[in-house]
């Protein structure tokens, strides 16, 4: 288990949940009403601009909440606890969990080896937080707490998808045979059971197959058979339970690209 990734995924799940709840309450400019000072928000904006300059050829995250410090997240939750209590339970318990994750994340960031019991604590707290968030969102969006959802997906070219966005990512990117794509997906299950993942590729709709994996990452090499204006990469998840949200799977998103013919040597 990659503890660093678990910490990152959990922190981002909290960021996404805060943005989801407060945008529902205050609208697209929710940051101005989230409970932190204008100085803190300006600090987020400075970090975002610095990241944009640093990743001039990349794709930095556009959402301002992703440039907030961990303690900013705790401040937002405390200031708006009436909006989050139904999902997260008791404020004191949630604050202790987040404080522990922050402490252990700092140790991990400084590459201090975590002890086995600390890793188990991270897994337990992270699992509880993400399960509560997933259960709440499932109830809000589908009126039942049963089906797993994709929370985040990204390729190695800087294209990303997050919960709440439409299920097709139009990348507007042009690839060629020989290019390599890498994917990572984060998903959660309201019942906290293991998930399976599927990555399929094709010109036009790639569809789904009968092959599933427990791995949430995948690498794919573009070949000449995929040349065309619409090349799709489909990421699909499912639980091992009998019933699913969509026939034989629970959630799916697609990345769309264009694949140009091979370069011809002069």
C-alpha positions as CSV (number, residue, x, y, z in Angstrom):
1,X,0.0,0.0,0.0
2,X,1.4,3.4,-1.0
3,X,0.9,5.4,2.1
4,X,1.9,8.7,0.5
5,X,-0.8,8.2,-2.2
6,X,-3.3,7.3,0.5
7,X,-2.6,10.5,2.3
8,X,-2.8,12.6,-0.9
9,X,-6.0,10.9,-2.0
10,X,-7.7,11.5,1.3
11,X,-6.6,15.1,1.6
12,X,-7.9,15.7,-2.0
13,X,-11.2,13.9,-1.2
14,X,-11.7,16.4,1.7
15,X,-10.9,19.3,-0.6
16,X,-13.3,18.0,-3.2
17,X,-16.0,17.5,-0.6
18,X,-15.6,21.0,0.8
19,X,-15.9,22.5,-2.7
20,X,-18.9,20.4,-3.4
21,X,-20.8,21.3,-0.2
22,X,-19.9,25.0,-0.2
23,X,-20.6,25.6,-3.9
24,X,-24.0,24.1,-3.3
25,X,-24.5,26.6,-0.5
26,X,-22.8,29.8,-1.8
27,X,-22.4,29.2,-5.5
28,X,-19.2,29.3,-7.7
29,X,-17.6,32.1,-5.6
30,X,-17.9,30.1,-2.4
31,X,-14.3,30.7,-1.4
32,X,-15.2,34.3,-0.4
33,X,-17.7,32.9,2.1
34,X,-15.9,29.8,3.4
35,X,-14.7,31.3,6.7
36,X,-11.0,31.9,6.1
37,X,-9.5,35.4,5.9
38,X,-8.9,37.3,2.7
39,X,-5.2,37.1,3.4
40,X,-5.3,33.3,3.3
41,X,-7.3,33.3,0.0
42,X,-4.8,35.7,-1.5
43,X,-2.1,33.2,-0.4
44,X,-3.9,30.4,-2.3
45,X,-4.0,32.6,-5.4
46,X,-0.3,33.4,-5.2
47,X,0.5,29.6,-4.9
48,X,-1.8,28.9,-7.9
49,X,0.0,31.6,-10.0
50,X,3.4,30.3,-9.0
51,X,2.4,26.7,-10.0
52,X,1.0,28.0,-13.3
53,X,4.4,29.6,-14.0
54,X,6.3,26.5,-12.8
55,X,4.2,24.2,-15.0
56,X,4.2,26.4,-18.1
57,X,4.1,23.4,-20.4
58,X,1.9,21.3,-18.0
59,X,-1.6,21.5,-16.6
60,X,-1.7,22.8,-13.0
61,X,-4.9,22.3,-11.1
62,X,-7.4,25.2,-11.7
63,X,-9.3,24.9,-8.4
64,X,-8.2,27.3,-5.7
65,X,-8.9,25.0,-2.8
66,X,-6.1,22.8,-4.0
67,X,-3.6,25.5,-2.9
68,X,-4.9,25.7,0.6
69,X,-2.9,24.5,3.6
70,X,-4.2,21.6,5.6
71,X,-5.1,23.8,8.6
72,X,-7.1,26.0,6.2
73,X,-9.3,22.9,5.5
74,X,-9.8,22.4,9.2
75,X,-10.7,26.1,9.6
76,X,-13.3,25.8,6.8
77,X,-14.9,22.7,8.3
78,X,-15.1,24.3,11.8
79,X,-16.6,27.6,10.5
80,X,-19.2,25.7,8.4
81,X,-19.7,22.6,10.6
82,X,-23.5,22.7,10.3
83,X,-23.1,21.9,6.6
84,X,-20.7,19.0,7.1
85,X,-21.9,17.4,10.3
86,X,-24.4,15.1,8.6
87,X,-21.6,13.5,6.6
88,X,-18.7,13.6,9.0
89,X,-20.3,13.1,12.4
90,X,-18.8,14.8,15.4
91,X,-16.6,17.9,15.0
92,X,-14.1,16.9,17.7
93,X,-13.6,13.4,16.3
94,X,-13.1,14.8,12.7
95,X,-10.7,17.4,14.0
96,X,-8.6,14.8,15.8
97,X,-8.5,12.6,12.6
98,X,-7.4,15.5,10.4
99,X,-4.8,16.6,12.9
100,X,-3.3,13.1,13.0
101,X,-3.3,12.9,9.2
102,X,-1.6,16.3,9.0
103,X,1.0,15.2,11.5
104,X,1.8,11.9,9.8
105,X,1.7,13.6,6.3
106,X,4.4,16.0,7.4
107,X,6.6,13.1,8.6
108,X,6.0,11.3,5.4
109,X,6.8,14.4,3.3
110,X,10.1,14.7,5.1
111,X,10.8,11.1,4.3
112,X,10.9,10.0,7.9
113,X,10.0,6.3,7.9
114,X,6.6,5.7,9.4
115,X,6.2,2.9,11.9
116,X,3.8,0.1,11.1
117,X,1.2,1.3,13.7
118,X,1.3,4.8,12.1
119,X,0.7,3.4,8.7
120,X,-2.3,1.4,10.0
121,X,-3.6,4.5,11.7
122,X,-3.4,6.4,8.3
123,X,-5.3,3.6,6.6
124,X,-8.0,3.5,9.2
125,X,-8.6,7.2,9.4
126,X,-8.4,7.7,5.7
127,X,-10.8,4.8,5.0
128,X,-13.3,6.2,7.6
129,X,-13.2,9.7,6.2
130,X,-13.5,8.7,2.6
131,X,-16.2,6.1,3.3
132,X,-18.3,8.8,5.2
133,X,-17.9,11.2,2.3
134,X,-18.8,8.6,-0.3
135,X,-21.8,7.4,1.7
136,X,-23.1,11.0,2.1
137,X,-22.7,11.8,-1.5
138,X,-24.3,8.6,-2.6
139,X,-27.3,9.3,-0.5
140,X,-27.5,12.8,-1.8
141,X,-27.1,11.9,-5.5
142,X,-28.8,8.5,-5.8
143,X,-30.9,8.3,-2.6
144,X,-29.0,5.1,-1.5
145,X,-25.7,4.3,0.0
146,X,-24.6,1.4,-2.1
147,X,-22.7,2.1,-5.4
148,X,-19.0,3.0,-5.6
149,X,-18.0,6.1,-7.5
150,X,-14.9,7.3,-9.3
151,X,-13.5,10.3,-7.5
152,X,-10.5,11.3,-9.6
153,X,-8.7,10.2,-12.7
154,X,-5.6,11.6,-14.5
155,X,-3.3,10.7,-17.4
156,X,0.4,11.5,-17.7
157,X,-0.3,14.5,-20.1
158,X,-1.9,16.7,-17.4
159,X,-5.6,15.8,-18.2
160,X,-7.7,15.2,-15.1
161,X,-11.3,14.4,-14.1
162,X,-13.0,14.9,-10.8
163,X,-16.2,13.9,-9.2
164,X,-19.0,16.1,-10.4
165,X,-17.6,16.8,-13.8
166,X,-19.2,15.3,-17.0
167,X,-18.1,11.8,-17.7
168,X,-16.2,12.6,-20.9
169,X,-12.8,14.5,-20.8
170,X,-12.2,16.1,-24.2
171,X,-8.5,16.5,-24.1
172,X,-8.0,18.3,-27.5
173,X,-4.6,16.5,-27.6
174,X,-3.1,14.9,-30.6
175,X,-1.1,11.8,-30.2
176,X,0.9,9.6,-32.6
177,X,1.8,5.9,-32.7
178,X,4.6,5.2,-30.2
179,X,3.2,7.6,-27.6
180,X,2.6,6.1,-24.2
181,X,-0.3,6.9,-21.9
182,X,-0.4,6.4,-18.2
183,X,-3.5,6.5,-16.0
184,X,-4.3,6.6,-12.3
185,X,-7.8,6.5,-10.8
186,X,-9.1,7.0,-7.3
187,X,-12.4,5.6,-6.4
188,X,-14.3,4.8,-3.2
189,X,-17.1,2.5,-2.1
190,X,-19.7,3.5,0.5
191,X,-19.6,0.0,1.9
192,X,-15.8,0.1,2.1
193,X,-15.3,-3.1,0.1
194,X,-12.4,-3.7,-2.4
195,X,-12.9,-2.4,-6.0
196,X,-11.9,-3.7,-9.4
197,X,-10.7,-1.5,-12.3
198,X,-10.8,-1.8,-16.0
199,X,-9.0,0.2,-18.7
200,X,-10.1,-0.2,-22.3
201,X,-9.1,1.7,-25.5
202,X,-10.5,2.1,-28.9
203,X,-11.5,4.3,-31.9
204,X,-15.0,5.2,-31.2
205,X,-16.5,3.8,-28.0
206,X,-14.0,1.3,-26.5
207,X,-16.8,-0.5,-24.7
208,X,-16.1,-2.8,-21.7
209,X,-14.5,-6.2,-21.4
210,X,-14.7,-9.1,-19.0
211,X,-11.2,-8.5,-17.7
212,X,-10.8,-6.7,-14.3
213,X,-7.9,-5.9,-12.1
214,X,-7.3,-4.7,-8.6
215,X,-4.7,-2.2,-9.8
216,X,-5.8,1.4,-10.2
217,X,-3.0,2.3,-12.6
218,X,-2.4,1.4,-16.2
219,X,0.1,2.1,-19.0
220,X,-0.9,1.9,-22.7
221,X,1.1,2.2,-25.9
222,X,-0.5,3.9,-28.9
223,X,-0.2,1.9,-32.1
224,X,-1.2,2.6,-35.7
225,X,-4.5,0.7,-35.3
226,X,-5.8,3.6,-33.2
227,X,-5.2,6.4,-35.8
228,X,-8.3,8.5,-36.1
229,X,-10.0,11.7,-35.0
230,X,-11.6,10.1,-32.0
231,X,-9.5,7.7,-29.8
232,X,-11.0,6.9,-26.4
233,X,-9.6,5.6,-23.2
234,X,-12.3,4.3,-20.8
235,X,-11.8,3.8,-17.1
236,X,-14.4,1.7,-15.4
237,X,-14.9,0.5,-11.8
238,X,-17.1,-2.1,-10.1
239,X,-17.6,-3.8,-6.8
240,X,-17.7,-7.6,-6.3
241,X,-21.4,-7.3,-5.2
242,X,-24.2,-8.9,-7.1
243,X,-25.9,-5.6,-8.1
244,X,-24.3,-2.7,-9.9
245,X,-25.3,0.9,-10.9
246,X,-25.0,0.1,-14.6
247,X,-25.6,-3.5,-15.5
248,X,-22.2,-5.1,-14.8
249,X,-20.2,-2.1,-13.6
250,X,-20.7,0.9,-11.3
251,X,-19.0,3.9,-12.7
252,X,-17.1,4.9,-15.8
253,X,-15.4,7.9,-17.4
254,X,-13.7,8.5,-20.8
255,X,-10.7,10.4,-22.1
256,X,-10.9,11.5,-25.7
257,X,-7.8,12.2,-27.9
258,X,-6.9,12.4,-31.6
259,X,-4.3,10.0,-33.0
260,X,-2.4,11.3,-36.0
261,X,-0.7,9.0,-38.6
262,X,3.0,8.1,-38.0
263,X,5.6,10.7,-38.8
264,X,7.2,10.1,-42.2
265,X,11.0,10.4,-42.3
266,X,12.1,12.8,-45.0
